[in-house]
Amino acid sequence: AQSVTQLDSQVPVFEEAPVELRCNYSSSVSVYLFWYVQYPNQGLQLLLKYLSGSTLVKGINGFEAEFNKSQTSFHLRKPSVHISDTAEYFCAVKPSSNYQLIWGAGTKLIIKP
Amino acid sequence: DGGITQSPKYLFRKEGQNVTLSCEQNLNHDAMYWYRQDPGQGLRLIYYSQIVNDFQKGDIAEGYSVSREKKESFPLTVTSAQKNPTAFYLCATAPYKAMRGDTQYFGPGTRLTVL
């Protein structure tokens, strides 16, 4: 069975510091990988996705993620966070043989002034 | 203005009542989804539909029902059989059957509270 693990439920970080949000998955088939952001009481918005090709993917708002097939990871990074990045971030995986997205539990990014 | 609309934004239900959550899209997307979100649990799939007049159960379909009579609309009914319906409900759409790596686009959500 496929699964997605977001290792940290909350990540506190000072403003202008770098951040990494971790995501690991398990799957027996090839996958597509996604990161979404959710601001309070809103729907989700796509940050970036990996389908194929270069393993380093750049997204909106200065975020990027790197697909590591051997470690089955897709960690999200930003070199310098801003107070407006306060949100919950979800990693999701879609097996190539399936219509469904499999979701991680989410990581709340808390920016300290 | 293209997008996904969900109504109402907030909904209160008495125990034993059925309620229907609306999801409408004008993106011309084929696939539509309903998710339930509870704190600390990520998103769980309730139902999804790839074409009109067809839909499939997701992981937590018990106590819920849907219809897909029009491409633009995918209403979700929360029945009295759903024992713990208080949650945030999200509707999503995707361009074409979503077998590929198509992005899912989300509506703003409906927060349902049982009184």
Interface residues (C-beta under 8 A of the other chain):
Chain A: V4 S9 Y32 F34 Y36 N41 Q42 G43 L44 Q45 L46 K49 L51 F90 K94 Y99 Q100 L101 W103 G104 A105 G106
Chain B: I4 A31 G40 Q41 G42 L43 R44 L45 Y48 Q50 G58 L90 A92 K97 A98 M99 R100 G101 T103 Q104 Y105 F106 G107 P108 G109 R111
